[in-house]
Amino acid sequence: MIALVDCNNFYASCERVFQPKLENKPIVVLSNNDGCVIARSNEAKALGIKMGAPAFKMQSIFDRYAVHVFSSNFALYGDLSNRVMNILTESVPAIEIYSIDEAFLDLEGVMKPRQFSIDLRSKVKQWTGIPVSVGIAPTKTLAKVANHVAKKYKKEGVFVMKYSKTINEVLKHIPVDELWGVGRQYAKFLMERGFHTAHDLAHGSESWIKRNMTVNGLRMVKELKGISCYAIECDTARKKNICTSRSFGIEAKELHELKEAIAAYANTCAMKLRKEKSLAHSICVFVRTNPFKESAKQYNASQKAMLTVPTNDGMEITKQALAVLERLYKKGFNYKKAGVIVGDIVPDYSRQLSFFHQQDILRRQRVMHSLDYINTTMGRDKVRLAIQGFDRKWRLKQEKLSPCYTTRFTDMLEVNIDYLKSVT
């Protein structure tokens, strides 16, 4: 049996962990630069706030119903996600971390999966403060369906779909557009041909499914029938590209402002490469103006540079990225967004040196290792390249950012001892 553990309204739940007063209150989390709604509590959903809605269009609803609005705090969300995943990893023989708030668990050898999941859910809530739902079934696709039922309809947050009778009954109530792997276009295509529920699809012609939805569609249908086609993948696949990009809080006009941003993004890409023990063969830089300002002059450009020797050296990647930026930059434009993409990624043990490559790689590796150690233990960007700057007027607009309770010493909660003594 396979279990899918999904954190309920994860970003909103993270905000509640250190602010219990927000329990049962409507919460929304906004995207970069506080632009759009990217997460909602159940209470916010009930108010009709849509995912992806521009924040300025929702302001009247926020004010009318006292909605608690937060800027996205990815440092907090990432740390709490790691804590949840560590608990899950210690509890089962195998785990596939599917996203920041989802994981598939292998329940092989678990005699009472329902009780096990109830206990696990309680443990995660007690140790992290994050509520989760657990769906259990013979396949990943059915586990997704079971999780949907657990989250929506089960008070204990756990639902097991083991027997054919239960599976068939549940699938009759699941629209095809809610199935894992069915996008908007496929959903429209299927409904036009009479497939309205997961049950309809599971009992359709396999040859027709393969012909019209390729082999992936056929695998999904087999999974709906209880035939496992997707195993638990414990090893994370190496990324093909790594991108770091942001929209600017204040539009950048001058080259030196863009250089600061590109240098910061290039170093972040390099750090991610080192964390994954990977090297990049190519570096792509892009810049663009604000497409929503129709009256302003528009410019959107990108350029790619190939490296003779793959690297994860932050100084080298920054140097190459800035050289590309120099070629891209045009004076007279107000730039709204920029980014760096490192690609053609290979393992760090497969570096092929060039005869003309003069850089002392071992020395640079020691420098990068020390840089990562300091920034990991003392705080992000405690040590940085001078070109990254300190003013950073272009940085993200995060007017409603909550404290980084678990990753920044200055943001740790303070306990009032006198108050505790008065209530004990």
SVG drawing of the C-alpha trace seen along z (x, -y; Angstrom):
<svg xmlns="http://www.w3.org/2000/svg" viewBox="-21 -57 68 64">
<polyline fill="none" stroke="black" stroke-width="0.4" points="0.0,0.0 1.1,-3.6 0.2,-6.6 0.2,-10.2 0.7,-12.7 -0.3,-16.2 0.1,-19.3 -3.2,-21.1 -3.1,-24.7 0.6,-24.5 1.7,-28.2 -1.2,-29.4 -0.6,-26.6 3.0,-27.7 1.9,-31.2 -0.4,-29.8 2.3,-27.7 3.8,-30.7 0.6,-32.8 -2.2,-30.5 -4.5,-33.5 -4.9,-33.0 -6.7,-29.7 -10.0,-29.7 -9.2,-33.1 -9.0,-33.8 -5.4,-33.8 -3.9,-34.5 -0.2,-34.4 0.9,-36.5 3.4,-35.8 6.7,-37.6 6.4,-41.4 3.0,-40.9 1.4,-40.5 -1.1,-37.6 -2.7,-35.1 -0.8,-31.9 -2.2,-30.2 -5.5,-30.4 -6.8,-29.0 -10.2,-27.2 -11.8,-30.3 -10.3,-32.5 -11.6,-30.0 -15.1,-30.3 -15.0,-34.1 -14.6,-33.4 -10.9,-34.5 -9.5,-32.8 -6.0,-31.3 -3.9,-33.6 -6.2,-36.6 -4.3,-40.0 -4.0,-41.3 -5.1,-44.8 -8.4,-43.5 -9.0,-41.5 -8.3,-44.5 -11.9,-45.3 -12.6,-41.7 -9.4,-41.7 -10.6,-44.8 -14.3,-43.8 -13.6,-40.4 -10.4,-41.2 -8.4,-38.8 -4.8,-38.3 -2.5,-38.9 1.2,-37.7 4.1,-38.1 5.6,-34.7 8.2,-33.6 10.0,-30.8 12.7,-30.5 10.0,-29.6 8.0,-27.4 11.1,-25.5 12.4,-24.9 9.0,-23.6 8.7,-21.4 12.1,-19.8 10.9,-19.1 7.7,-17.4 9.6,-15.3 12.2,-14.3 9.5,-12.9 7.9,-11.0 11.3,-9.6 12.0,-8.2 8.6,-6.5 8.6,-4.4 11.0,-2.2 10.9,-4.4 9.6,-7.9 9.4,-10.0 9.2,-13.7 7.0,-14.9 6.8,-18.6 7.4,-21.1 4.1,-19.8 3.6,-16.3 5.2,-12.9 4.5,-9.3 5.2,-6.7 5.8,-3.0 3.6,-1.2 5.0,2.2 5.0,4.2 2.6,1.9 -0.1,4.1 -2.7,1.5 -2.2,-1.4 -5.2,-3.4 -4.2,-3.5 -0.5,-4.0 -1.5,-7.0 -3.7,-8.5 -0.8,-8.2 1.6,-9.7 -0.7,-12.6 -0.9,-13.3 2.9,-13.1 3.5,-15.6 0.9,-18.0 2.4,-17.8 6.0,-18.1 5.6,-20.7 2.2,-22.3 1.4,-21.4 -1.9,-19.6 -1.7,-16.9 -4.1,-14.6 -3.3,-11.0 -4.7,-9.0 -3.9,-5.3 -4.4,-3.0 -2.6,-0.4 -1.3,-3.0 0.0,-6.6 -3.0,-7.8 -5.5,-6.2 -3.6,-7.5 -4.1,-11.0 -7.8,-10.4 -7.9,-8.9 -6.0,-12.0 -8.7,-14.2 -11.4,-12.3 -9.4,-12.4 -8.9,-16.2 -12.5,-17.1 -14.7,-14.6 -12.9,-12.7 -12.7,-14.3 -9.7,-12.2 -7.9,-13.3 -7.2,-9.7 -8.9,-7.6 -8.0,-4.0 -9.1,-2.7 -8.1,0.9 -10.9,3.0 -12.4,2.8 -15.9,2.0 -14.7,-1.1 -12.5,-2.2 -15.3,-2.0 -17.7,-3.8 -15.3,-6.7 -14.3,-7.1 -17.9,-7.7 -17.7,-11.0 -14.3,-12.2 -14.5,-14.5 -11.9,-13.8 -10.4,-17.3 -9.4,-16.5 -7.3,-13.5 -3.6,-13.6 -2.1,-14.0 -5.3,-15.3 -4.8,-19.0 -7.3,-21.5 -7.1,-20.5 -7.3,-16.8 -10.2,-17.3 -12.1,-19.2 -11.2,-16.6 -12.5,-13.7 -15.7,-15.4 -16.6,-16.1 -16.4,-12.4 -18.5,-11.3 -15.8,-10.7 -17.1,-12.8 -15.8,-10.9 -12.7,-8.9 -15.0,-5.8 -15.9,-6.5 -12.2,-6.7 -11.3,-3.6 -13.8,-1.5 -13.0,-3.0 -11.3,-1.2 -7.6,-0.9 -6.8,-0.9 -8.7,-4.2 -7.0,-5.7 -3.6,-4.8 -4.4,-6.1 -5.8,-9.4 -3.8,-10.0 -0.5,-8.2 1.1,-5.7 1.0,-8.0 -2.8,-8.2 -2.9,-4.4 -0.7,-4.1 -3.0,-6.5 -6.1,-4.3 -4.3,-1.2 -3.5,-2.9 -7.2,-3.7 -7.8,0.0 -5.4,0.7 -2.4,1.8 0.7,0.0 2.7,-1.7 4.6,-4.3 6.9,-3.0 8.2,-5.1 11.2,-7.0 13.5,-7.5 16.3,-9.1 15.8,-12.6 16.5,-13.1 19.2,-15.6 17.8,-18.9 18.4,-19.8 18.3,-23.5 18.4,-25.8 16.8,-29.2 16.9,-32.1 14.8,-35.1 12.7,-37.8 10.5,-40.7 12.0,-43.9 10.2,-45.8 11.4,-49.0 12.2,-49.0 15.9,-49.1 17.1,-51.7 20.9,-51.7 23.4,-49.0 24.9,-48.8 21.5,-48.0 21.0,-45.1 24.6,-43.9 23.8,-43.6 20.7,-41.6 22.3,-39.3 25.3,-38.7 23.0,-37.7 21.0,-35.4 24.2,-33.8 25.6,-33.1 22.3,-31.5 22.4,-29.3 26.0,-28.3 25.1,-27.5 22.2,-25.3 24.6,-23.5 27.1,-22.8 24.3,-21.6 23.3,-19.1 26.9,-18.2 26.4,-19.3 28.2,-21.4 26.8,-23.7 28.0,-23.9 25.9,-27.0 24.7,-30.2 21.7,-32.1 20.8,-35.7 17.5,-37.4 16.1,-40.9 12.7,-42.3 10.6,-45.5 7.1,-45.6 4.6,-44.2 1.7,-45.6 2.9,-49.2 1.7,-49.5 2.6,-53.2 6.3,-52.4 9.0,-51.3 9.3,-47.5 12.4,-45.4 12.7,-41.6 16.0,-39.9 18.1,-36.9 21.5,-35.4 23.3,-32.2 27.0,-31.6 28.7,-28.2 31.5,-27.3 34.6,-25.4 34.8,-23.7 31.6,-23.0 31.6,-24.7 29.7,-25.4 32.1,-28.2 30.1,-31.2 32.8,-33.7 33.2,-32.1 29.4,-31.9 29.0,-35.5 31.8,-36.7 30.2,-35.0 26.7,-36.1 27.8,-39.8 29.6,-39.5 26.3,-38.4 24.4,-41.2 26.8,-43.8 25.8,-42.6 22.1,-42.6 21.8,-45.9 20.2,-48.9 20.0,-52.3 16.7,-54.1 14.5,-51.2 12.9,-50.5 13.6,-46.9 11.1,-45.0 12.5,-41.5 15.8,-39.7 17.2,-36.2 19.9,-33.6 19.5,-30.1 22.4,-27.6 21.9,-24.6 23.5,-21.5 24.0,-20.2 26.3,-17.2 27.5,-15.5 30.5,-17.1 32.6,-14.0 32.4,-14.2 34.4,-17.5 36.4,-17.4 39.2,-19.9 40.5,-22.0 44.2,-22.2 43.9,-26.0 42.0,-26.1 44.4,-27.8 42.0,-28.2 43.1,-26.5 40.0,-24.4 40.9,-22.8 41.6,-26.2 38.3,-27.7 36.5,-24.6 37.9,-25.3 36.8,-28.9 33.3,-28.0 33.0,-25.3 34.0,-28.0 31.5,-30.4 28.7,-27.9 29.6,-26.9 29.6,-30.5 26.3,-31.4 24.6,-28.2 25.6,-28.6 25.7,-32.4 22.9,-33.5 22.3,-33.9 24.6,-36.3 26.7,-37.0 29.7,-36.7 29.1,-37.8 30.8,-39.2 31.2,-43.0 29.3,-43.2 26.2,-41.9 25.9,-45.2 24.2,-46.1 21.6,-48.7 19.6,-46.5 16.8,-48.9 15.6,-46.4 14.9,-43.6 11.5,-42.1 8.6,-44.1 7.6,-42.2 5.6,-44.6 3.7,-41.9 6.5,-39.4 6.2,-37.4 9.4,-36.7 11.7,-33.8 11.0,-32.2 13.1,-29.1 16.0,-30.3 17.0,-33.7 18.1,-34.3 16.8,-37.8 13.3,-36.5 13.1,-33.8 10.1,-34.0 10.7,-35.6 9.1,-34.0 7.8,-36.3 9.0,-34.5 7.1,-36.8 3.9,-36.0 4.5,-32.3 5.1,-32.5 1.8,-34.4 -0.3,-31.7 1.4,-28.7"/>
</svg>
